Amino acid sequence: MAQANKSITNISIRAPIESDVMDRLAYGFCNEIRKMYGVPSGPVPEMRMEQAQAWFDRLSKHPCGWSITLDEYLVGEARLDNIDYQDGRARMAIGLFGEADLSKGIGRHAIKLVLEHGFEVLHLHRIDLRVLAFNKRAIRCYLACGFIQEGIERESAHIAGEWHDDVMMSILDREFTDLR
């Protein structure tokens, strides 16, 4: 179970709690957000209780998986995946659930909390991520949080019959320290 429970303003990351299941169900799926994950547009299916429960079960078992909250209400999730303590590295994944929560600084604050945990608690050296090149909003956010673009993985995602690039980004512990 993730141990971070830190807050900047009214945004925090915390271990998932049982009430998150109903909050996740209430958000359902959002076409705009699904698009940024590479899901082709089209009719948005209704989220079923089993899907919300499976999301909760997966996140609550994750050693570095958190619910992102705004005023104590679930708005998204964040994870540090593939943690390699030998090389001091992990891959970050983050996402908000509702389109109305985008472009409000929620993701930026949550990313800083995840980075703080990764560098100050886990003592990692490097945290990286990959993001679809057309997800300009996320790329701007990652750059604002100190991530550096390392390269492009060309035509790495096949979405709705078209090939799309992934942008590879990372931040090192000293870069995070310098930002603070």
C-alpha atoms as an extended CHARMM CRD file, in Angstrom:
* protein
*
       180  EXT
         1         1  MET       CA              0.0000000000        0.0000000000        0.0000000000  PROA      1               0.0000000000
         2         2  ALA       CA              1.2980000000        3.4540000000       -0.8600000000  PROA      2               0.0000000000
         3         3  GLN       CA              2.3510000000        5.5110000000        2.1130000000  PROA      3               0.0000000000
         4         4  ALA       CA              2.3570000000        9.0600000000        0.7580000000  PROA      4               0.0000000000
         5         5  ASN       CA             -0.3450000000       11.2830000000        2.1830000000  PROA      5               0.0000000000
         6         6  LYS       CA              0.9260000000       14.7670000000        1.4820000000  PROA      6               0.0000000000
         7         7  SER       CA             -0.9350000000       17.8400000000        0.4460000000  PROA      7               0.0000000000
         8         8  ILE       CA             -0.2100000000       20.9980000000       -1.5100000000  PROA      8               0.0000000000
         9         9  THR       CA             -3.1400000000       23.4000000000       -1.1940000000  PROA      9               0.0000000000
        10        10  ASN       CA             -6.2860000000       21.3050000000       -1.4570000000  PROA      10              0.0000000000
        11        11  ILE       CA             -4.7750000000       18.6490000000       -3.7490000000  PROA      11              0.0000000000
        12        12  SER       CA             -3.3080000000       15.4750000000       -2.2940000000  PROA      12              0.0000000000
        13        13  ILE       CA             -2.3040000000       11.9400000000       -3.1200000000  PROA      13              0.0000000000
        14        14  ARG       CA             -3.3120000000        9.1790000000       -0.7470000000  PROA      14              0.0000000000
        15        15  ALA       CA             -3.8180000000        5.4530000000       -0.6350000000  PROA      15              0.0000000000
        16        16  PRO       CA             -7.1390000000        4.4370000000       -2.2020000000  PROA      16              0.0000000000
        17        17  ILE       CA            -10.0790000000        4.0700000000        0.1780000000  PROA      17              0.0000000000
        18        18  GLU       CA            -13.2820000000        2.0790000000       -0.2720000000  PROA      18              0.0000000000
        19        19  SER       CA            -15.4080000000        5.1570000000       -1.0770000000  PROA      19              0.0000000000
        20        20  ASP       CA            -13.2080000000        5.7300000000       -4.1500000000  PROA      20              0.0000000000
        21        21  VAL       CA            -15.0660000000        2.9070000000       -5.8890000000  PROA      21              0.0000000000
        22        22  MET       CA            -18.3310000000        4.8720000000       -5.9980000000  PROA      22              0.0000000000
        23        23  ASP       CA            -16.5200000000        8.0970000000       -6.8800000000  PROA      23              0.0000000000
        24        24  ARG       CA            -14.7580000000        6.3500000000       -9.7770000000  PROA      24              0.0000000000
        25        25  LEU       CA            -18.0440000000        4.8880000000      -10.9290000000  PROA      25              0.0000000000
        26        26  ALA       CA            -19.6380000000        8.3530000000      -10.8550000000  PROA      26              0.0000000000
        27        27  TYR       CA            -16.9220000000        9.7580000000      -13.1350000000  PROA      27              0.0000000000
        28        28  GLY       CA            -17.4030000000        7.0170000000      -15.6770000000  PROA      28              0.0000000000
        29        29  PHE       CA            -15.4860000000        7.4220000000      -18.9110000000  PROA      29              0.0000000000
        30        30  CYS       CA            -14.7330000000       10.7120000000      -20.6600000000  PROA      30              0.0000000000
        31        31  ASN       CA            -14.1520000000       10.7650000000      -24.4210000000  PROA      31              0.0000000000
        32        32  GLU       CA            -11.5810000000       13.5950000000      -24.2450000000  PROA      32              0.0000000000
        33        33  ILE       CA             -9.5150000000       11.7830000000      -21.6370000000  PROA      33              0.0000000000
        34        34  ARG       CA             -9.8560000000        8.4110000000      -23.3440000000  PROA      34              0.0000000000
        35        35  LYS       CA             -8.5040000000       10.0410000000      -26.5090000000  PROA      35              0.0000000000
        36        36  MET       CA             -5.3660000000       11.1670000000      -24.6630000000  PROA      36              0.0000000000
        37        37  TYR       CA             -4.8040000000        7.5320000000      -23.6170000000  PROA      37              0.0000000000
        38        38  GLY       CA             -5.1050000000        6.4260000000      -27.2250000000  PROA      38              0.0000000000
        39        39  VAL       CA             -8.6630000000        5.0910000000      -27.1380000000  PROA      39              0.0000000000
        40        40  PRO       CA            -10.4120000000        5.8000000000      -30.4530000000  PROA      40              0.0000000000
        41        41  SER       CA            -13.3050000000        8.2290000000      -30.2320000000  PROA      41              0.0000000000
        42        42  GLY       CA            -16.8130000000        6.9330000000      -30.5180000000  PROA      42              0.0000000000
        43        43  PRO       CA            -19.6970000000        6.1330000000      -28.2470000000  PROA      43              0.0000000000
        44        44  VAL       CA            -18.5620000000        6.3060000000      -24.6310000000  PROA      44              0.0000000000
        45        45  PRO       CA            -19.5690000000        3.1850000000      -22.7420000000  PROA      45              0.0000000000
        46        46  GLU       CA            -21.0630000000        3.4910000000      -19.2930000000  PROA      46              0.0000000000
        47        47  MET       CA            -18.7250000000        2.3730000000      -16.5470000000  PROA      47              0.0000000000
        48        48  ARG       CA            -19.9810000000       -0.6760000000      -14.7010000000  PROA      48              0.0000000000
        49        49  MET       CA            -19.5460000000       -1.3450000000      -10.9920000000  PROA      49              0.0000000000
        50        50  GLU       CA            -17.2340000000       -4.2820000000      -11.7540000000  PROA      50              0.0000000000
        51        51  GLN       CA            -14.9180000000       -1.9550000000      -13.6740000000  PROA      51              0.0000000000
        52        52  ALA       CA            -14.8110000000        0.6040000000      -10.8460000000  PROA      52              0.0000000000
        53        53  GLN       CA            -14.1350000000       -2.1780000000       -8.3440000000  PROA      53              0.0000000000
        54        54  ALA       CA            -11.4120000000       -3.6800000000      -10.5460000000  PROA      54              0.0000000000
        55        55  TRP       CA             -9.7870000000       -0.2240000000      -10.8340000000  PROA      55              0.0000000000
        56        56  PHE       CA             -9.8460000000        0.1160000000       -7.0290000000  PROA      56              0.0000000000
        57        57  ASP       CA             -8.5040000000       -3.4040000000       -6.4570000000  PROA      57              0.0000000000
        58        58  ARG       CA             -5.6390000000       -2.8480000000       -8.8970000000  PROA      58              0.0000000000
        59        59  LEU       CA             -4.6930000000        0.5660000000       -7.4580000000  PROA      59              0.0000000000
        60        60  SER       CA             -5.0050000000       -0.4730000000       -3.8180000000  PROA      60              0.0000000000
        61        61  LYS       CA             -2.6380000000       -3.4330000000       -4.3870000000  PROA      61              0.0000000000
        62        62  HSD       CA             -0.0890000000       -1.2730000000       -6.1660000000  PROA      62              0.0000000000
        63        63  PRO       CA              2.9300000000       -0.5200000000       -3.9500000000  PROA      63              0.0000000000
        64        64  CYS       CA              3.1460000000        3.0660000000       -5.2410000000  PROA      64              0.0000000000
        65        65  GLY       CA             -0.3640000000        3.7940000000       -6.4380000000  PROA      65              0.0000000000
        66        66  TRP       CA             -2.4070000000        6.7280000000       -5.1790000000  PROA      66              0.0000000000
        67        67  SER       CA             -5.7720000000        8.3490000000       -5.5140000000  PROA      67              0.0000000000
        68        68  ILE       CA             -5.5060000000       12.0130000000       -6.4450000000  PROA      68              0.0000000000
        69        69  THR       CA             -7.9420000000       14.1020000000       -4.4410000000  PROA      69              0.0000000000
        70        70  LEU       CA             -9.2150000000       17.6560000000       -4.6530000000  PROA      70              0.0000000000
        71        71  ASP       CA            -10.8660000000       18.8330000000       -1.4430000000  PROA      71              0.0000000000
        72        72  GLU       CA            -10.7480000000       15.1710000000       -0.3490000000  PROA      72              0.0000000000
        73        73  TYR       CA            -12.7750000000       13.9990000000       -3.3870000000  PROA      73              0.0000000000
        74        74  LEU       CA            -11.3030000000       11.5350000000       -5.8630000000  PROA      74              0.0000000000
        75        75  VAL       CA            -10.3290000000       13.1600000000       -9.1780000000  PROA      75              0.0000000000
        76        76  GLY       CA             -7.6610000000       10.8420000000      -10.5860000000  PROA      76              0.0000000000
        77        77  GLU       CA             -4.8830000000        8.3750000000       -9.9810000000  PROA      77              0.0000000000
        78        78  ALA       CA             -1.0830000000        8.3700000000      -10.0000000000  PROA      78              0.0000000000
        79        79  ARG       CA              1.4710000000        5.5700000000       -9.9130000000  PROA      79              0.0000000000
        80        80  LEU       CA              5.1690000000        4.8870000000       -9.9470000000  PROA      80              0.0000000000
        81        81  ASP       CA              5.5280000000        1.7090000000      -12.0050000000  PROA      81              0.0000000000
        82        82  ASN       CA              8.4570000000       -0.5880000000      -12.7600000000  PROA      82              0.0000000000
        83        83  ILE       CA             10.4950000000        0.5980000000       -9.7850000000  PROA      83              0.0000000000
        84        84  ASP       CA             14.1080000000       -0.5200000000      -10.0910000000  PROA      84              0.0000000000
        85        85  TYR       CA             16.0100000000        0.1940000000       -6.8910000000  PROA      85              0.0000000000
        86        86  GLN       CA             19.3090000000       -1.0570000000       -8.3670000000  PROA      86              0.0000000000
        87        87  ASP       CA             19.2410000000        1.6690000000      -11.0280000000  PROA      87              0.0000000000
        88        88  GLY       CA             17.1580000000        4.0880000000       -8.9590000000  PROA      88              0.0000000000
        89        89  ARG       CA             14.4290000000        4.5230000000      -11.5390000000  PROA      89              0.0000000000
        90        90  ALA       CA             10.6780000000        4.2830000000      -12.0600000000  PROA      90              0.0000000000
        91        91  ARG       CA              8.0670000000        5.1670000000      -14.6550000000  PROA      91              0.0000000000
        92        92  MET       CA              5.3240000000        7.6070000000      -13.6740000000  PROA      92              0.0000000000
        93        93  ALA       CA              1.7260000000        7.2760000000      -14.8090000000  PROA      93              0.0000000000
        94        94  ILE       CA             -0.9370000000        9.8200000000      -13.9480000000  PROA      94              0.0000000000
        95        95  GLY       CA             -4.4270000000       10.6490000000      -15.0870000000  PROA      95              0.0000000000
        96        96  LEU       CA             -7.4510000000       12.6760000000      -14.1220000000  PROA      96              0.0000000000
        97        97  PHE       CA            -10.9260000000       11.2450000000      -14.6440000000  PROA      97              0.0000000000
        98        98  GLY       CA            -13.0630000000       14.2520000000      -15.6050000000  PROA      98              0.0000000000
        99        99  GLU       CA            -12.6530000000       16.7740000000      -18.3920000000  PROA      99              0.0000000000
       100       100  ALA       CA            -13.8140000000       19.5610000000      -16.0420000000  PROA      100             0.0000000000
       101       101  ASP       CA            -10.7110000000       18.9260000000      -13.8760000000  PROA      101             0.0000000000
       102       102  LEU       CA             -8.2440000000       19.5110000000      -16.7200000000  PROA      102             0.0000000000
       103       103  SER       CA             -6.1470000000       22.7020000000      -17.0000000000  PROA      103             0.0000000000
       104       104  LYS       CA             -6.6830000000       23.6800000000      -13.3540000000  PROA      104             0.0000000000
       105       105  GLY       CA             -3.2520000000       22.7620000000      -11.9880000000  PROA      105             0.0000000000
       106       106  ILE       CA             -4.5000000000       19.5760000000      -10.3150000000  PROA      106             0.0000000000
       107       107  GLY       CA             -2.2390000000       17.3160000000      -12.3510000000  PROA      107             0.0000000000
       108       108  ARG       CA              0.7590000000       19.6040000000      -11.8510000000  PROA      108             0.0000000000
       109       109  HSD       CA              0.3720000000       19.5290000000       -8.0580000000  PROA      109             0.0000000000
       110       110  ALA       CA             -0.1740000000       15.7720000000       -8.0390000000  PROA      110             0.0000000000
       111       111  ILE       CA              2.9280000000       15.2230000000      -10.1890000000  PROA      111             0.0000000000
       112       112  LYS       CA              5.0240000000       17.2430000000       -7.7570000000  PROA      112             0.0000000000
       113       113  LEU       CA              3.7500000000       15.0890000000       -4.8860000000  PROA      113             0.0000000000
       114       114  VAL       CA              4.5860000000       11.8900000000       -6.7620000000  PROA      114             0.0000000000
       115       115  LEU       CA              8.0520000000       13.2060000000       -7.6180000000  PROA      115             0.0000000000
       116       116  GLU       CA              8.5930000000       14.2180000000       -4.0050000000  PROA      116             0.0000000000
       117       117  HSD       CA              7.7260000000       10.6870000000       -2.8910000000  PROA      117             0.0000000000
       118       118  GLY       CA              9.9080000000        9.1100000000       -5.5680000000  PROA      118             0.0000000000
       119       119  PHE       CA             12.9710000000       11.2270000000       -4.9020000000  PROA      119             0.0000000000
       120       120  GLU       CA             12.7240000000       11.9390000000       -1.1750000000  PROA      120             0.0000000000
       121       121  VAL       CA             11.0900000000        8.7850000000        0.1980000000  PROA      121             0.0000000000
       122       122  LEU       CA             12.1630000000        6.0980000000       -2.2760000000  PROA      122             0.0000000000
       123       123  HSD       CA             15.4870000000        7.8400000000       -3.0560000000  PROA      123             0.0000000000
       124       124  LEU       CA             15.1650000000        7.2700000000       -6.7830000000  PROA      124             0.0000000000
       125       125  HSD       CA             17.5860000000        8.8920000000       -9.2060000000  PROA      125             0.0000000000
       126       126  ARG       CA             15.3340000000        9.0830000000      -12.2760000000  PROA      126             0.0000000000
       127       127  ILE       CA             11.6160000000        9.0960000000      -13.0440000000  PROA      127             0.0000000000
       128       128  ASP       CA             10.4750000000        8.8540000000      -16.6220000000  PROA      128             0.0000000000
       129       129  LEU       CA              7.2610000000        8.7130000000      -18.5870000000  PROA      129             0.0000000000
       130       130  ARG       CA              5.9020000000        8.3490000000      -22.0650000000  PROA      130             0.0000000000
       131       131  VAL       CA              3.0560000000       10.3600000000      -23.5090000000  PROA      131             0.0000000000
       132       132  LEU       CA              1.3270000000       10.3770000000      -26.8840000000  PROA      132             0.0000000000
       133       133  ALA       CA              2.7680000000       13.2250000000      -28.9570000000  PROA      133             0.0000000000
       134       134  PHE       CA             -0.6710000000       14.6820000000      -29.6720000000  PROA      134             0.0000000000
       135       135  ASN       CA             -1.3710000000       15.1010000000      -25.9340000000  PROA      135             0.0000000000
       136       136  LYS       CA             -0.0090000000       18.6660000000      -25.9260000000  PROA      136             0.0000000000
       137       137  ARG       CA             -1.7350000000       19.5950000000      -22.6430000000  PROA      137             0.0000000000
       138       138  ALA       CA              0.0500000000       16.7990000000      -20.7710000000  PROA      138             0.0000000000
       139       139  ILE       CA              3.3950000000       17.5700000000      -22.4100000000  PROA      139             0.0000000000
       140       140  ARG       CA              3.1390000000       21.2330000000      -21.3180000000  PROA      140             0.0000000000
       141       141  CYS       CA              2.3250000000       20.0760000000      -17.7920000000  PROA      141             0.0000000000
       142       142  TYR       CA              5.2800000000       17.6720000000      -17.6470000000  PROA      142             0.0000000000
       143       143  LEU       CA              7.6530000000       20.3540000000      -18.9420000000  PROA      143             0.0000000000
       144       144  ALA       CA              6.3380000000       22.7870000000      -16.3080000000  PROA      144             0.0000000000
       145       145  CYS       CA              7.0820000000       20.1420000000      -13.6390000000  PROA      145             0.0000000000
       146       146  GLY       CA             10.7080000000       19.8710000000      -14.7600000000  PROA      146             0.0000000000
       147       147  PHE       CA             10.6120000000       16.8830000000      -17.0920000000  PROA      147             0.0000000000
       148       148  ILE       CA             12.9890000000       16.9960000000      -20.0550000000  PROA      148             0.0000000000
       149       149  GLN       CA             12.0450000000       15.5800000000      -23.4310000000  PROA      149             0.0000000000
       150       150  GLU       CA             14.5490000000       12.8580000000      -24.2780000000  PROA      150             0.0000000000
       151       151  GLY       CA             13.2390000000       11.7190000000      -27.5940000000  PROA      151             0.0000000000
       152       152  ILE       CA             10.4630000000       10.4220000000      -29.7600000000  PROA      152             0.0000000000
       153       153  GLU       CA              9.4940000000        6.8170000000      -30.1620000000  PROA      153             0.0000000000
       154       154  ARG       CA              8.2530000000        7.0090000000      -33.7200000000  PROA      154             0.0000000000
       155       155  GLU       CA              4.9360000000        5.4570000000      -34.6950000000  PROA      155             0.0000000000
       156       156  SER       CA              4.7460000000        3.4410000000      -31.4910000000  PROA      156             0.0000000000
       157       157  ALA       CA              0.9740000000        3.5990000000      -31.0080000000  PROA      157             0.0000000000
       158       158  HSD       CA             -1.5950000000        2.3800000000      -33.5260000000  PROA      158             0.0000000000
       159       159  ILE       CA             -4.8580000000        4.1900000000      -32.8250000000  PROA      159             0.0000000000
       160       160  ALA       CA             -7.9610000000        4.0280000000      -35.0020000000  PROA      160             0.0000000000
       161       161  GLY       CA             -5.9530000000        2.9160000000      -38.0260000000  PROA      161             0.0000000000
       162       162  GLU       CA             -3.2640000000        5.6120000000      -37.6800000000  PROA      162             0.0000000000
       163       163  TRP       CA              0.2450000000        5.5510000000      -36.2720000000  PROA      163             0.0000000000
       164       164  HSD       CA              1.2190000000        8.0390000000      -33.5500000000  PROA      164             0.0000000000
       165       165  ASP       CA              4.4910000000        8.8800000000      -31.8360000000  PROA      165             0.0000000000
       166       166  ASP       CA              5.2510000000        8.6680000000      -28.1270000000  PROA      166             0.0000000000
       167       167  VAL       CA              7.3050000000       11.3860000000      -26.4480000000  PROA      167             0.0000000000
       168       168  MET       CA              9.8250000000       10.0730000000      -23.9270000000  PROA      168             0.0000000000
       169       169  MET       CA             10.4920000000       12.4000000000      -20.9590000000  PROA      169             0.0000000000
       170       170  SER       CA             12.3620000000       12.1820000000      -17.6540000000  PROA      170             0.0000000000
       171       171  ILE       CA             13.4640000000       14.1040000000      -14.6030000000  PROA      171             0.0000000000
       172       172  LEU       CA             16.4860000000       13.3970000000      -12.4000000000  PROA      172             0.0000000000
       173       173  ASP       CA             16.6750000000       13.7880000000       -8.6420000000  PROA      173             0.0000000000
       174       174  ARG       CA             19.0630000000       16.7760000000       -8.8630000000  PROA      174             0.0000000000
       175       175  GLU       CA             16.7820000000       18.5110000000      -11.3710000000  PROA      175             0.0000000000
       176       176  PHE       CA             13.8520000000       18.1050000000       -9.0090000000  PROA      176             0.0000000000
       177       177  THR       CA             15.9460000000       19.4280000000       -6.1170000000  PROA      177             0.0000000000
       178       178  ASP       CA             16.9890000000       22.4540000000       -8.2020000000  PROA      178             0.0000000000
       179       179  LEU       CA             13.3460000000       23.2410000000       -8.9810000000  PROA      179             0.0000000000
       180       180  ARG       CA             12.4600000000       23.3380000000       -5.2980000000  PROA      180             0.0000000000
